[in-house]
């Protein structure tokens, strides 16, 4: 099922709330604009950005026109709180069948990789980008999984445990030929 009908819209969700301790400060002011463009150009609509540390600075330097920006007061608890908040936000929007979850600090991800994932998106999907055989982001979570993902997400693990438990149901999409799946902290 393709994300082209009003009942099968795929929300692009950028998790951008962290303090960026290893980076030396919040990453959202530097990388959020690019992450949003990648999701938009890859076919996501609407776009949701979860902010926390550095939210004021991010709003001052990033064009957030047309983006639903949500402040996460619990950002220090880890990525899971932002993921839950993003899925809750998407659940309130009409026609959203899945969320494409992208991390703000992965500048090597391309719109082509996002589009590949969205080609497999539907309410029951669990779809994950792989780079040269290694799991990465983005991850597309179909609406049917949101409640259980939210219930099992902890700390900085996000949906990792859920995806591991449901590994037989995860559609793996190799994206290493069109993108790079590194985290900025790995460079």
DRENRO-70154 format. One record per residue: residue in one letter; x negated, y, z negated of N, C-alpha, C in turn; residue number from 1. Coordinates in steps of 0.05 Angstrom, whole numbers, padded with zeros to 5 digits. Atoms other than C-alpha are relative to their C-alpha. Layout:
REM DRENRO-70154
+------+--------+--------+--------+--------+--------+--------+--------+--------+--------+-----+
| type |     nx |     ny |     nz |    cax |    cay |    caz |     cx |     cy |     cz | seq |
+------+--------+--------+--------+--------+--------+--------+--------+--------+--------+-----+
|    A |      X |      Y |      Z |      X |      Y |      Z |      X |      Y |      Z | NUM |
...
+------+--------+--------+--------+--------+--------+--------+--------+--------+--------+-----+
This chain:
REM DRENRO-70154
+------+--------+--------+--------+--------+--------+--------+--------+--------+--------+-----+
| type |     nx |     ny |     nz |    cax |    cay |    caz |     cx |     cy |     cz | seq |
+------+--------+--------+--------+--------+--------+--------+--------+--------+--------+-----+
|    X | -00017 | -00023 |  00000 |  00000 |  00000 |  00000 | -00018 |  00025 |  00000 |   1 |
|    X |  00017 | -00024 | -00002 | -00030 |  00067 |  00020 |  00012 |  00023 | -00016 |   2 |
|    X | -00009 | -00022 |  00016 | -00026 |  00131 | -00021 |  00011 |  00023 |  00017 |   3 |
|    X | -00009 | -00022 | -00017 |  00012 |  00170 |  00032 |  00029 |  00008 | -00004 |   4 |
|    X | -00028 | -00007 |  00005 |  00084 |  00171 |  00007 |  00003 |  00014 | -00026 |   5 |
|    X | -00004 | -00014 |  00024 |  00114 |  00214 | -00047 |  00003 | -00018 | -00025 |   6 |
|    X | -00003 |  00018 |  00022 |  00127 |  00153 | -00090 | -00026 | -00015 | -00006 |   7 |
|    X |  00026 |  00014 |  00004 |  00054 |  00130 | -00085 | -00022 |  00021 |  00001 |   8 |
|    X |  00021 | -00020 |  00002 |  00014 |  00192 | -00102 | -00021 | -00010 | -00020 |   9 |
|    X |  00022 |  00008 |  00017 | -00054 |  00180 | -00132 | -00012 |  00025 | -00013 |  10 |
|    X |  00011 | -00023 |  00014 | -00076 |  00230 | -00185 | -00030 | -00004 | -00002 |  11 |
|    X |  00029 |  00000 |  00005 | -00150 |  00247 | -00188 | -00005 |  00010 | -00028 |  12 |
|    X |  00004 | -00006 |  00028 | -00172 |  00248 | -00260 | -00030 |  00002 | -00006 |  13 |
|    X |  00028 | -00004 |  00007 | -00240 |  00278 | -00279 | -00003 |  00002 | -00030 |  14 |
|    X |  00006 | -00001 |  00029 | -00265 |  00264 | -00349 | -00025 |  00017 | -00003 |  15 |
|    X |  00021 | -00020 |  00001 | -00307 |  00325 | -00365 | -00001 |  00014 | -00027 |  16 |
|    X | -00002 | -00012 |  00027 | -00301 |  00336 | -00440 | -00025 | -00002 | -00017 |  17 |
|    X |  00023 |  00006 |  00017 | -00368 |  00312 | -00466 | -00019 |  00023 | -00005 |  18 |
|    X |  00019 | -00021 |  00007 | -00421 |  00354 | -00499 | -00026 | -00001 |  00016 |  19 |
|    X |  00024 |  00002 | -00017 | -00476 |  00328 | -00453 | -00026 |  00001 | -00016 |  20 |
|    X |  00023 | -00002 |  00017 | -00527 |  00317 | -00509 | -00026 | -00008 |  00015 |  21 |
|    X |  00024 |  00009 | -00015 | -00576 |  00278 | -00463 | -00007 |  00020 |  00022 |  22 |
|    X |  00004 | -00019 | -00021 | -00567 |  00330 | -00409 | -00010 |  00027 | -00010 |  23 |
|    X |  00008 | -00026 |  00012 | -00578 |  00389 | -00455 |  00022 |  00020 | -00002 |  24 |
|    X | -00023 | -00017 |  00002 | -00508 |  00417 | -00455 |  00023 | -00012 |  00016 |  25 |
|    X | -00023 |  00010 | -00015 | -00439 |  00407 | -00426 | -00005 | -00001 |  00030 |  26 |
|    X |  00005 |  00004 | -00028 | -00440 |  00381 | -00355 |  00023 |  00012 |  00017 |  27 |
|    X | -00023 | -00010 | -00016 | -00371 |  00407 | -00334 | -00006 |  00026 |  00014 |  28 |
|    X |  00004 | -00025 | -00015 | -00394 |  00478 | -00317 | -00017 | -00004 |  00025 |  29 |
|    X |  00018 |  00005 | -00022 | -00446 |  00449 | -00270 |  00012 | -00018 |  00021 |  30 |
|    X | -00007 |  00021 | -00019 | -00413 |  00389 | -00238 |  00030 | -00003 |  00005 |  31 |
|    X | -00029 |  00004 | -00003 | -00337 |  00395 | -00245 |  00010 |  00008 |  00027 |  32 |
|    X | -00009 | -00008 | -00026 | -00326 |  00434 | -00181 | -00005 | -00021 |  00021 |  33 |
|    X |  00007 |  00021 | -00020 | -00361 |  00381 | -00140 |  00017 | -00025 | -00004 |  34 |
|    X | -00017 |  00024 |  00006 | -00323 |  00324 | -00175 |  00028 |  00004 |  00010 |  35 |
|    X | -00027 | -00006 | -00009 | -00257 |  00358 | -00160 |  00002 | -00001 |  00030 |  36 |
|    X |  00000 |  00000 | -00029 | -00275 |  00369 | -00087 | -00001 | -00029 |  00011 |  37 |
|    X |  00002 |  00028 | -00009 | -00294 |  00295 | -00079 |  00027 | -00014 | -00002 |  38 |
|    X | -00026 |  00013 |  00003 | -00228 |  00272 | -00107 |  00021 |  00011 |  00019 |  39 |
|    X | -00020 | -00013 | -00019 | -00187 |  00323 | -00066 | -00006 | -00010 |  00028 |  40 |
|    X |  00007 |  00008 | -00027 | -00225 |  00307 | -00002 |  00004 | -00030 |  00005 |  41 |
|    X | -00004 |  00028 | -00002 | -00218 |  00233 | -00016 |  00030 | -00008 |  00001 |  42 |
|    X | -00028 |  00005 | -00002 | -00142 |  00239 | -00018 |  00016 |  00001 | -00026 |  43 |
|    X | -00015 | -00001 |  00025 | -00123 |  00249 | -00091 |  00017 |  00026 | -00002 |  44 |
|    X | -00018 | -00022 |  00005 | -00064 |  00294 | -00107 |  00022 | -00009 | -00019 |  45 |
|    X |  00012 | -00024 |  00010 | -00053 |  00322 | -00158 | -00028 | -00006 | -00013 |  46 |
|    X |  00026 |  00002 |  00014 | -00119 |  00335 | -00194 |  00004 |  00008 | -00029 |  47 |
|    X | -00001 | -00004 |  00029 | -00127 |  00332 | -00270 | -00029 |  00001 | -00010 |  48 |
|    X |  00027 | -00001 |  00012 | -00189 |  00354 | -00308 |  00004 |  00002 | -00030 |  49 |
|    X |  00000 |  00000 |  00029 | -00199 |  00339 | -00381 | -00025 |  00013 | -00010 |  50 |
|    X |  00022 | -00015 |  00011 | -00243 |  00390 | -00416 | -00002 | -00003 | -00030 |  51 |
|    X |  00005 |  00000 |  00029 | -00273 |  00394 | -00486 | -00022 |  00019 | -00006 |  52 |
|    X |  00023 | -00017 |  00004 | -00342 |  00419 | -00501 | -00005 |  00016 |  00025 |  53 |
|    X |  00005 | -00017 | -00023 | -00358 |  00477 | -00456 |  00024 |  00008 |  00016 |  54 |
|    X | -00024 | -00006 | -00015 | -00286 |  00488 | -00436 |  00002 |  00030 |  00008 |  55 |
|    X | -00002 | -00029 | -00006 | -00289 |  00564 | -00440 | -00020 |  00007 |  00023 |  56 |
|    X |  00020 | -00005 | -00020 | -00353 |  00566 | -00399 |  00008 | -00012 |  00027 |  57 |
|    X | -00009 |  00013 | -00025 | -00325 |  00517 | -00348 |  00022 |  00016 |  00013 |  58 |
|    X | -00021 | -00017 | -00012 | -00263 |  00560 | -00338 | -00011 |  00025 |  00012 |  59 |
|    X |  00012 | -00025 | -00011 | -00307 |  00620 | -00326 | -00015 | -00004 |  00026 |  60 |
|    X |  00017 |  00004 | -00023 | -00350 |  00588 | -00272 |  00011 | -00019 |  00021 |  61 |
|    X | -00011 |  00020 | -00019 | -00308 |  00534 | -00238 |  00027 |  00009 |  00010 |  62 |
|    X | -00027 | -00006 | -00012 | -00250 |  00547 | -00190 |  00019 | -00023 | -00007 |  63 |
|    X | -00019 |  00020 |  00009 | -00193 |  00509 | -00223 |  00028 |  00005 |  00011 |  64 |
|    X | -00026 | -00005 | -00013 | -00138 |  00534 | -00177 |  00012 | -00026 |  00009 |  65 |
|    X | -00014 |  00024 | -00008 | -00087 |  00479 | -00168 | -00007 | -00025 | -00016 |  66 |
|    X |  00008 |  00023 |  00016 | -00118 |  00434 | -00220 |  00014 |  00002 | -00027 |  67 |
|    X | -00012 |  00001 |  00027 | -00081 |  00413 | -00283 | -00023 | -00004 | -00019 |  68 |
|    X |  00022 |  00001 |  00018 | -00132 |  00429 | -00336 |  00011 | -00004 | -00028 |  69 |
|    X | -00009 |  00007 |  00027 | -00122 |  00397 | -00404 | -00024 |  00001 | -00019 |  70 |
|    X |  00021 | -00001 |  00021 | -00163 |  00413 | -00466 |  00004 | -00024 | -00019 |  71 |
|    X | -00001 |  00023 |  00018 | -00179 |  00351 | -00507 | -00011 |  00009 | -00027 |  72 |
|    X |  00010 | -00008 |  00026 | -00183 |  00371 | -00580 | -00016 | -00022 | -00014 |  73 |
|    X |  00014 |  00023 |  00011 | -00211 |  00302 | -00595 | -00023 | -00010 |  00017 |  74 |
|    X |  00021 |  00008 | -00018 | -00266 |  00302 | -00544 | -00024 | -00013 | -00013 |  75 |
|    X |  00024 |  00010 |  00014 | -00320 |  00287 | -00596 |  00004 | -00030 | -00007 |  76 |
|    X | -00005 |  00029 |  00005 | -00287 |  00218 | -00607 | -00009 | -00017 |  00023 |  77 |
|    X |  00009 |  00015 | -00022 | -00310 |  00197 | -00539 |  00018 |  00000 |  00024 |  78 |
|    X | -00013 |  00000 | -00025 | -00288 |  00185 | -00468 |  00029 | -00011 | -00001 |  79 |
|    X | -00026 |  00013 |  00001 | -00229 |  00141 | -00488 |  00022 |  00020 | -00006 |  80 |
|    X | -00021 | -00019 |  00007 | -00191 |  00200 | -00518 |  00007 |  00017 |  00025 |  81 |
|    X | -00005 | -00015 | -00024 | -00198 |  00238 | -00452 |  00015 | -00017 |  00021 |  82 |
|    X | -00013 |  00019 | -00018 | -00177 |  00177 | -00411 |  00030 | -00002 | -00008 |  83 |
|    X | -00028 |  00001 |  00009 | -00114 |  00170 | -00454 |  00015 |  00025 |  00006 |  84 |
|    X | -00013 | -00025 | -00005 | -00098 |  00243 | -00448 |  00005 |  00004 |  00030 |  85 |
|    X | -00004 | -00002 | -00029 | -00107 |  00241 | -00372 |  00022 | -00018 |  00010 |  86 |
|    X | -00021 |  00018 | -00008 | -00062 |  00181 | -00364 |  00027 |  00009 | -00010 |  87 |
|    X | -00025 | -00012 |  00010 | -00009 |  00213 | -00408 |  00009 |  00023 |  00017 |  88 |
|    X | -00007 | -00022 | -00018 | -00012 |  00275 | -00365 |  00011 | -00010 |  00026 |  89 |
|    X | -00009 |  00011 | -00026 | -00006 |  00235 | -00301 |  00027 | -00013 | -00002 |  90 |
|    X | -00025 |  00014 |  00003 |  00052 |  00195 | -00329 |  00024 |  00020 |  00000 |  91 |
|    X | -00021 | -00020 |  00000 |  00092 |  00260 | -00335 |  00006 |  00011 |  00028 |  92 |
|    X | -00003 | -00011 | -00027 |  00084 |  00276 | -00261 |  00016 | -00019 |  00017 |  93 |
|    X | -00017 |  00017 | -00017 |  00133 |  00251 | -00209 | -00016 | -00014 |  00022 |  94 |
|    X |  00011 |  00015 | -00022 |  00113 |  00196 | -00161 | -00029 | -00009 | -00002 |  95 |
|    X |  00028 |  00009 |  00003 |  00044 |  00180 | -00190 |  00000 | -00030 | -00005 |  96 |
|    X |  00001 |  00029 |  00003 |  00030 |  00107 | -00180 | -00027 | -00010 | -00012 |  97 |
|    X |  00027 |  00007 |  00010 | -00044 |  00107 | -00201 | -00016 |  00025 | -00005 |  98 |
|    X |  00020 | -00021 |  00004 | -00101 |  00149 | -00226 | -00027 | -00010 |  00009 |  99 |
|    X |  00028 |  00005 | -00008 | -00170 |  00152 | -00195 | -00017 |  00014 | -00020 | 100 |
|    X |  00015 | -00010 |  00022 | -00215 |  00161 | -00255 | -00029 |  00004 |  00009 | 101 |
|    X |  00027 | -00007 | -00009 | -00280 |  00197 | -00240 | -00014 |  00014 | -00023 | 102 |
|    X |  00016 | -00012 |  00021 | -00335 |  00219 | -00288 | -00014 |  00025 |  00012 | 103 |
|    X |  00011 | -00026 | -00009 | -00360 |  00291 | -00282 | -00029 | -00002 |  00008 | 104 |
|    X |  00029 |  00000 | -00003 | -00433 |  00271 | -00283 | -00010 | -00021 |  00020 | 105 |
|    X |  00008 |  00019 | -00021 | -00435 |  00227 | -00220 |  00000 |  00014 |  00027 | 106 |
|    X | -00001 | -00016 | -00024 | -00454 |  00275 | -00164 | -00006 | -00015 |  00026 | 107 |
|    X |  00004 |  00016 | -00024 | -00472 |  00219 | -00116 |  00025 | -00013 |  00012 | 108 |
|    X | -00025 |  00012 | -00010 | -00400 |  00196 | -00109 |  00010 |  00018 |  00023 | 109 |
|    X | -00010 | -00015 | -00023 | -00370 |  00217 | -00042 |  00030 | -00003 |  00004 | 110 |
|    X | -00028 |  00002 | -00007 | -00301 |  00230 | -00015 |  00006 | -00026 |  00015 | 111 |
|    X | -00004 |  00025 | -00015 | -00311 |  00170 |  00031 |  00003 | -00024 | -00019 | 112 |
|    X | -00003 |  00021 |  00020 | -00319 |  00125 | -00030 |  00027 |  00002 | -00013 | 113 |
|    X | -00027 | -00003 |  00012 | -00256 |  00154 | -00062 |  00021 | -00010 |  00020 | 114 |
|    X | -00020 |  00008 | -00020 | -00217 |  00144 |  00003 |  00001 | -00031 |  00002 | 115 |
|    X |  00000 |  00030 | -00001 | -00239 |  00070 |  00005 |  00016 | -00011 | -00023 | 116 |
|    X | -00015 |  00010 |  00023 | -00212 |  00060 | -00065 |  00030 |  00005 |  00003 | 117 |
|    X | -00028 | -00007 | -00002 | -00147 |  00096 | -00051 |  00015 | -00017 |  00021 | 118 |
|    X | -00012 |  00017 | -00020 | -00134 |  00051 |  00009 |  00012 | -00025 | -00013 | 119 |
|    X | -00009 |  00024 |  00014 | -00122 | -00004 | -00042 |  00018 |  00007 | -00025 | 120 |
|    X | -00014 | -00009 |  00025 | -00083 |  00037 | -00094 |  00030 | -00005 |  00002 | 121 |
|    X | -00029 |  00004 |  00004 | -00013 |  00018 | -00119 |  00004 | -00003 | -00029 | 122 |
|    X | -00007 |  00000 |  00028 |  00023 |  00013 | -00185 | -00013 | -00023 | -00016 | 123 |
|    X |  00012 |  00022 |  00014 | -00008 | -00054 | -00202 | -00030 | -00004 |  00004 | 124 |
|    X |  00028 |  00004 | -00008 | -00079 | -00043 | -00178 | -00019 |  00005 | -00024 | 125 |
|    X |  00025 | -00005 |  00015 | -00145 | -00046 | -00215 | -00022 | -00001 |  00021 | 126 |
|    X |  00020 | -00001 | -00022 | -00197 | -00023 | -00165 | -00024 |  00015 | -00010 | 127 |
|    X |  00024 | -00012 |  00011 | -00269 | -00007 | -00179 | -00021 |  00002 |  00022 | 128 |
|    X |  00023 | -00004 | -00018 | -00326 |  00022 | -00138 | -00024 | -00016 | -00010 | 129 |
|    X |  00025 |  00014 |  00006 | -00389 | -00020 | -00135 | -00021 |  00012 |  00017 | 130 |
|    X |  00022 | -00011 | -00015 | -00457 |  00004 | -00113 | -00022 | -00021 |  00000 | 131 |
|    X |  00020 |  00021 | -00003 | -00504 | -00049 | -00086 |  00005 | -00022 | -00020 | 132 |
|    X | -00008 |  00022 |  00017 | -00466 | -00101 | -00126 |  00004 |  00006 | -00029 | 133 |
|    X | -00002 | -00008 |  00028 | -00464 | -00062 | -00191 |  00025 |  00016 | -00004 | 134 |
|    X | -00024 | -00015 |  00004 | -00399 | -00036 | -00221 | -00005 |  00029 | -00007 | 135 |
|    X |  00002 | -00028 |  00005 | -00389 |  00039 | -00225 |  00026 |  00015 |  00000 | 136 |
|    X | -00024 | -00017 | -00002 | -00340 |  00096 | -00216 |  00001 |  00012 |  00028 | 137 |
|    X | -00025 | -00001 |  00014 | -00291 |  00117 | -00194 |  00013 | -00027 | -00003 | 138 |
|    X | -00016 |  00023 |  00005 | -00241 |  00067 | -00219 |  00029 |  00009 |  00004 | 139 |
|    X | -00028 | -00006 | -00004 | -00168 |  00066 | -00197 |  00017 | -00019 | -00018 | 140 |
|    X | -00018 |  00015 |  00018 | -00118 |  00045 | -00250 |  00029 |  00004 |  00007 | 141 |
|    X | -00028 | -00002 | -00006 | -00048 |  00029 | -00228 |  00017 |  00005 | -00025 | 142 |
|    X | -00018 | -00008 |  00021 |  00009 |  00056 | -00270 |  00008 | -00023 | -00019 | 143 |
|    X | -00008 |  00023 |  00016 |  00028 | -00014 | -00293 | -00020 | -00008 | -00022 | 144 |
|    X |  00022 |  00006 |  00019 | -00038 | -00018 | -00332 | -00004 |  00022 | -00021 | 145 |
|    X |  00007 | -00023 |  00017 | -00038 |  00050 | -00366 |  00005 | -00005 | -00030 | 146 |
|    X | -00006 |  00004 |  00028 | -00005 |  00030 | -00431 | -00021 | -00018 | -00014 | 147 |
|    X |  00019 |  00018 |  00011 | -00052 | -00028 | -00443 | -00028 |  00012 |  00000 | 148 |
|    X |  00026 | -00014 | -00001 | -00113 |  00012 | -00421 | -00002 |  00019 | -00023 | 149 |
|    X |  00000 | -00020 |  00022 | -00094 |  00067 | -00470 | -00002 | -00013 | -00027 | 150 |
|    X |  00001 |  00014 |  00025 | -00084 |  00017 | -00526 | -00027 | -00013 | -00006 | 151 |
|    X |  00025 |  00014 |  00004 | -00151 | -00016 | -00516 | -00025 |  00018 |  00003 | 152 |
|    X |  00022 | -00018 | -00004 | -00195 |  00044 | -00498 | -00011 |  00010 | -00027 | 153 |
|    X |  00013 | -00008 |  00025 | -00245 |  00060 | -00553 | -00026 |  00015 |  00006 | 154 |
|    X |  00025 | -00015 | -00001 | -00301 |  00111 | -00561 | -00008 |  00008 |  00028 | 155 |
|    X |  00009 | -00007 | -00026 | -00343 |  00120 | -00499 |  00003 | -00022 |  00020 | 156 |
|    X | -00003 |  00023 | -00018 | -00322 |  00055 | -00468 |  00023 |  00003 |  00020 | 157 |
|    X | -00022 | -00004 | -00019 | -00259 |  00081 | -00434 |  00015 | -00026 |  00006 | 158 |
|    X | -00015 |  00024 | -00008 | -00226 |  00024 | -00394 | -00018 | -00024 |  00003 | 159 |
|    X |  00020 |  00022 | -00005 | -00289 | -00020 | -00394 |  00010 | -00027 | -00011 | 160 |
|    X | -00009 |  00025 |  00012 | -00262 | -00073 | -00442 |  00024 | -00012 |  00015 | 161 |
|    X | -00024 |  00009 | -00014 | -00196 | -00077 | -00406 | -00007 | -00012 |  00028 | 162 |
|    X |  00009 |  00009 | -00026 | -00229 | -00084 | -00338 | -00015 | -00026 | -00002 | 163 |
|    X |  00015 |  00025 |  00004 | -00275 | -00138 | -00365 |  00019 | -00023 | -00005 | 164 |
|    X | -00020 |  00021 |  00006 | -00216 | -00178 | -00393 |  00017 | -00007 |  00025 | 165 |
|    X | -00016 |  00004 | -00024 | -00179 | -00170 | -00327 | -00016 | -00003 |  00025 | 166 |
|    X |  00019 |  00001 | -00022 | -00239 | -00182 | -00283 |  00010 | -00015 |  00025 | 167 |
|    X | -00011 |  00016 | -00022 | -00203 | -00234 | -00240 |  00020 |  00016 |  00016 | 168 |
|    X | -00021 | -00017 | -00014 | -00152 | -00180 | -00221 | -00011 |  00026 |  00010 | 169 |
|    X |  00012 | -00025 | -00009 | -00201 | -00124 | -00206 | -00009 | -00003 |  00030 | 170 |
|    X |  00009 |  00000 | -00028 | -00210 | -00108 | -00132 | -00026 |  00016 |  00001 | 171 |
|    X |  00027 | -00012 | -00001 | -00283 | -00093 | -00120 | -00004 |  00012 |  00028 | 172 |
|    X |  00004 | -00013 | -00025 | -00298 | -00042 | -00066 | -00030 |  00010 |  00001 | 173 |
|    X |  00028 | -00008 | -00003 | -00371 | -00036 | -00044 | -00001 |  00028 |  00013 | 174 |
|    X |  00001 | -00028 | -00009 | -00388 |  00038 | -00035 | -00029 |  00009 |  00003 | 175 |
|    X |  00028 | -00007 | -00001 | -00464 |  00036 | -00035 | -00010 |  00011 |  00027 | 176 |
|    X |  00007 | -00010 | -00027 | -00466 |  00051 |  00040 |  00010 |  00029 |  00005 | 177 |
|    X | -00011 | -00027 | -00004 | -00427 |  00117 |  00032 | -00004 |  00018 | -00024 | 178 |
|    X |  00002 | -00016 |  00024 | -00444 |  00141 | -00038 | -00022 | -00013 | -00018 | 179 |
|    X |  00019 |  00010 |  00020 | -00491 |  00133 | -00097 |  00014 |  00001 | -00027 | 180 |
|    X | -00015 |  00002 |  00025 | -00464 |  00111 | -00164 | -00015 |  00007 | -00025 | 181 |
|    X |  00016 | -00006 |  00024 | -00516 |  00140 | -00211 |  00014 |  00021 | -00017 | 182 |
|    X | -00008 | -00021 |  00020 | -00499 |  00180 | -00273 | -00023 |  00019 | -00001 | 183 |
|    X |  00021 | -00021 |  00000 | -00537 |  00246 | -00277 | -00021 | -00005 | -00022 | 184 |
|    X |  00019 |  00006 |  00021 | -00569 |  00222 | -00342 | -00020 | -00022 |  00007 | 185 |
|    X |  00018 |  00021 | -00009 | -00601 |  00165 | -00304 | -00022 |  00010 |  00018 | 186 |
|    X |  00019 | -00012 | -00019 | -00640 |  00212 | -00258 | -00022 |  00014 | -00014 | 187 |
+------+--------+--------+--------+--------+--------+--------+--------+--------+--------+-----+
